[in-house]
Amino acid sequence: MKAKHSIFLISLLLLATACGGKKGASDVDLIQNPNSAQGYNESQKMPRITFETDMHDFGQLMAGENISYSFKFTNTGNADLVISGCDASCGCTVADYPRERIAPGKTGYITVSFKSQGMSGYQVKEVTVASNTQPARTKLRISATVR
């Protein structure tokens, strides 16, 4: 038992020292983003995506219905907004988003479509919008009660 304990401690010590590398080297390699620590800063050129709403309830619908909702957003920042993708939490949900740059002050839409085939009961689905904003990910949600 004592030998096993000693081997474990030696292994742990080797693992800790092997991963250390040069002291402070990783600090220099961190991604530098002036807005990451403080949040949005008006003096920095940075886009900001602002949605009118981040949740839409379709209410009740019959199983098999295909429905969609367009989330309106505005670039309230001071640099071009680029949406790099939208990931849905389920294969029954798909999002269509603008592929072009959105200038400051301009609006756009992300259309989320939901297929209710094979579903029943209360459903909540998420779409994660990835963009060049801070934070880089924004969640949109849809819900419906499928009968």
C-alpha positions as CSV (number, residue, x, y, z in Angstrom):
1,M,0.0,0.0,0.0
2,K,2.8,2.4,0.9
3,A,4.6,1.6,-2.4
4,K,1.4,2.4,-4.4
5,H,1.0,5.7,-2.5
6,S,4.7,6.6,-3.2
7,I,4.3,5.8,-6.9
8,F,1.2,7.9,-7.1
9,L,2.9,10.9,-5.5
10,I,6.0,10.6,-7.8
11,S,3.8,10.4,-10.8
12,L,1.8,13.5,-9.7
13,L,5.1,15.4,-9.1
14,L,6.4,14.4,-12.6
15,L,3.2,15.4,-14.3
16,A,3.2,18.8,-12.5
17,T,6.8,19.6,-13.5
18,A,6.6,18.3,-17.0
19,C,3.7,20.6,-18.0
20,G,5.3,23.7,-16.5
21,G,7.4,24.6,-19.5
22,K,9.0,28.1,-19.3
23,K,7.6,30.2,-16.4
24,G,5.3,32.9,-17.7
25,A,5.5,31.9,-21.4
26,S,1.8,31.2,-21.7
27,D,1.0,34.7,-20.3
28,V,2.6,36.3,-23.3
29,D,0.7,34.1,-25.8
30,L,-2.8,34.9,-24.6
31,I,-5.1,36.5,-27.1
32,Q,-5.1,40.2,-26.6
33,N,-8.5,41.8,-26.8
34,P,-8.9,45.2,-25.1
35,N,-12.6,44.6,-24.6
36,S,-12.4,41.1,-23.1
37,A,-11.7,42.1,-19.5
38,Q,-13.7,45.4,-19.3
39,G,-16.6,44.5,-21.6
40,Y,-17.5,46.9,-24.4
41,N,-15.5,50.0,-24.7
42,E,-16.8,52.9,-26.8
43,S,-13.2,54.2,-27.6
44,Q,-12.3,50.8,-29.2
45,K,-13.4,49.9,-32.7
46,M,-15.7,47.0,-31.9
47,P,-19.1,45.8,-33.2
48,R,-22.0,45.0,-30.9
49,I,-25.0,42.9,-31.8
50,T,-28.2,44.0,-30.1
51,F,-31.3,41.9,-30.6
52,E,-34.9,43.3,-30.1
53,T,-35.6,40.0,-28.3
54,D,-33.6,36.9,-27.7
55,M,-36.6,34.6,-27.1
56,H,-39.7,33.8,-29.1
57,D,-42.6,31.6,-28.0
58,F,-44.6,30.0,-30.9
59,G,-47.3,29.0,-28.5
60,Q,-49.2,25.8,-29.4
61,L,-48.8,24.0,-32.6
62,M,-49.6,20.6,-34.1
63,A,-46.9,17.9,-34.5
64,G,-45.5,18.1,-38.0
65,E,-45.7,21.8,-38.4
66,N,-42.7,23.7,-39.8
67,I,-42.4,27.2,-38.4
68,S,-39.9,30.0,-38.4
69,Y,-39.2,33.4,-36.7
70,S,-36.9,36.2,-37.7
71,F,-34.9,37.7,-34.8
72,K,-34.1,41.3,-35.7
73,F,-30.7,42.7,-34.6
74,T,-28.8,46.0,-35.0
75,N,-25.1,46.6,-35.0
76,T,-24.9,49.1,-32.1
77,G,-21.1,49.1,-32.1
78,N,-18.7,51.3,-34.1
79,A,-17.1,48.7,-36.4
80,D,-18.5,46.2,-39.0
81,L,-20.3,43.2,-37.5
82,V,-19.5,39.7,-39.0
83,I,-21.6,36.7,-38.1
84,S,-19.4,33.6,-38.6
85,G,-22.1,31.0,-37.9
86,C,-25.1,29.8,-36.0
87,D,-25.2,26.5,-34.2
88,A,-28.5,24.9,-33.2
89,S,-29.1,22.7,-30.1
90,C,-31.1,20.2,-32.1
91,G,-31.3,18.9,-35.7
92,C,-34.9,20.0,-35.8
93,T,-33.8,23.7,-35.6
94,V,-31.9,25.6,-38.4
95,A,-30.8,29.2,-38.5
96,D,-30.2,31.4,-41.6
97,Y,-28.0,34.4,-41.0
98,P,-26.5,37.2,-43.2
99,R,-23.1,36.4,-44.7
100,E,-22.2,40.0,-45.5
101,R,-20.7,42.5,-43.1
102,I,-23.2,44.6,-41.2
103,A,-22.1,48.3,-40.8
104,P,-22.6,50.2,-37.6
105,G,-26.2,51.3,-37.2
106,K,-27.5,48.8,-39.7
107,T,-30.0,46.0,-39.0
108,G,-30.3,42.4,-40.1
109,Y,-32.3,39.2,-39.3
110,I,-31.4,35.7,-38.2
111,T,-34.3,33.4,-39.2
112,V,-34.7,30.3,-37.0
113,S,-36.8,27.5,-38.4
114,F,-38.2,24.6,-36.3
115,K,-39.6,21.3,-37.5
116,S,-41.9,19.8,-35.0
117,Q,-42.3,16.4,-36.6
118,G,-41.9,13.6,-33.9
119,M,-42.1,16.1,-31.1
120,S,-44.6,16.4,-28.3
121,G,-45.0,18.6,-25.2
122,Y,-43.1,21.8,-24.3
123,Q,-40.0,22.3,-26.4
124,V,-37.2,24.9,-26.0
125,K,-34.4,25.1,-28.6
126,E,-31.3,27.3,-28.6
127,V,-29.3,28.8,-31.4
128,T,-25.8,30.1,-30.6
129,V,-24.8,33.0,-32.8
130,A,-21.0,33.4,-33.3
131,S,-19.7,36.8,-34.3
132,N,-16.8,39.2,-33.9
133,T,-18.4,40.8,-30.9
134,Q,-17.6,40.7,-27.2
135,P,-18.8,38.3,-26.0
136,A,-18.3,36.3,-29.1
137,R,-21.4,34.1,-28.6
138,T,-25.1,35.1,-28.2
139,K,-27.9,32.7,-27.5
140,L,-31.3,32.9,-29.1
141,R,-34.2,30.7,-27.9
142,I,-37.5,29.5,-29.3
143,S,-40.2,27.6,-27.6
144,A,-43.4,25.9,-28.5
145,T,-45.9,23.4,-27.0
146,V,-46.3,20.6,-29.6
147,R,-49.6,18.7,-29.5
